[in-house]
Amino acid sequence: MGWKVKRNPLDILMSTYIRAKAEGVCEWCGQRPCRDAHHFKGRIRMTVRFDEENMVALCGYCHRYLHNNPDVNTDFFRKRLGNERYENLVMRANMTTKEYPIDKEKIKDDLNRKIKLLNEV
């Protein structure tokens, strides 16, 4: 039996937004419905846990594939973001929340606004 990752309401909201932004389609294969929001730098990295540059919507197959192939995962994010944004993401991921504070209430408000805008389209 596998272990379950604890998700709080903000994680669920972020996942909902990432998948909605992808219009329900896997951003790796472009063929299957996405069901997962994948973090390039893991959720333990609080400075980028709720950073949309750190996430993509994936189907279950592609999610497992990218986790099992870290070099492919890194190349995917580097190509997706471009070198400068990729390097900035890695830098933020390596910071502490003291160095790079996050405001969960602001993130929540921003996500709710973005989801509302997506639903209006």
C-alpha positions in Angstrom: 0.0 0.0 0.0 1.4 3.5 -0.9 1.5 6.5 1.3 -0.9 9.5 0.8 0.5 13.0 0.5 -1.3 15.4 2.9 -3.0 18.1 0.9 -4.5 21.2 2.5 -7.3 23.3 1.0 -4.7 25.6 -0.7 -3.1 22.6 -2.3 -6.5 21.5 -3.7 -7.2 25.0 -4.9 -3.8 25.3 -6.6 -4.3 21.9 -8.3 -7.8 22.9 -9.5 -6.4 26.0 -11.0 -3.4 24.3 -12.8 -5.7 21.6 -14.3 -8.3 24.2 -15.3 -5.6 26.4 -16.9 -4.6 23.4 -19.0 -8.2 23.0 -20.1 -8.2 19.4 -18.8 -5.5 18.1 -21.1 -2.2 16.7 -20.1 0.6 19.2 -20.8 3.2 16.5 -21.5 1.4 14.2 -24.0 -1.4 16.6 -25.0 -3.7 13.5 -25.5 -5.1 12.3 -22.2 -7.2 14.1 -19.6 -5.1 15.6 -16.9 -5.9 14.4 -13.3 -2.7 15.5 -11.5 -0.9 18.8 -10.8 2.8 17.9 -10.9 5.4 20.0 -9.1 8.9 20.2 -10.7 10.4 21.1 -7.3 8.5 19.1 -4.7 5.8 20.4 -2.4 8.2 20.4 0.5 9.8 23.4 -1.1 7.4 25.9 0.4 8.8 28.9 -1.5 7.5 27.4 -4.8 4.8 25.0 -3.5 2.1 27.4 -4.8 4.1 28.9 -7.7 2.4 28.1 -11.1 5.8 28.1 -12.9 6.6 25.1 -10.7 3.6 23.1 -11.8 2.0 21.5 -14.8 -1.2 19.4 -15.3 -0.5 15.8 -16.3 -2.3 12.5 -16.8 -1.4 9.8 -14.4 0.9 8.0 -17.0 2.9 11.1 -17.8 3.1 12.1 -14.1 4.7 8.8 -13.2 7.0 9.0 -16.3 8.3 12.4 -15.3 8.9 11.4 -11.7 10.7 8.3 -12.8 12.9 10.2 -15.3 14.2 13.3 -13.5 16.5 14.4 -16.4 13.5 14.4 -18.8 11.5 16.3 -16.1 14.3 18.9 -15.8 14.5 19.3 -19.6 10.8 19.7 -19.9 10.6 22.5 -17.3 13.7 24.2 -18.7 12.2 24.2 -22.2 8.8 25.2 -20.9 10.1 28.2 -18.9 13.2 29.2 -20.8 16.7 29.3 -19.2 16.2 32.6 -17.2 12.8 31.7 -15.7 14.0 28.2 -15.0 17.1 29.4 -13.1 14.9 31.9 -11.2 12.6 29.1 -10.2 15.4 26.9 -9.0 16.8 29.8 -7.0 13.4 30.5 -5.3 13.1 26.7 -4.6 16.4 26.8 -2.7 15.4 29.7 -0.5 13.7 29.6 2.9 10.4 31.3 3.5 12.3 33.7 5.7 14.3 34.8 2.6 11.4 34.5 0.3 8.1 34.9 2.3 4.9 33.6 1.0 1.4 35.0 1.8 -1.1 32.1 1.7 -4.1 34.4 2.0 -2.9 36.4 -1.1 -2.2 33.2 -3.0 -5.7 31.9 -2.1 -7.3 35.2 -3.3 -5.3 35.2 -6.5 -6.2 31.6 -7.3 -9.9 32.2 -6.7 -9.8 35.2 -9.0 -7.9 33.3 -11.7 -10.3 30.3 -11.5 -13.2 32.7 -11.7 -11.7 34.2 -14.9 -11.1 30.8 -16.4 -14.7 29.8 -15.8 -16.0 33.0 -17.5 -14.3 32.1 -20.8 
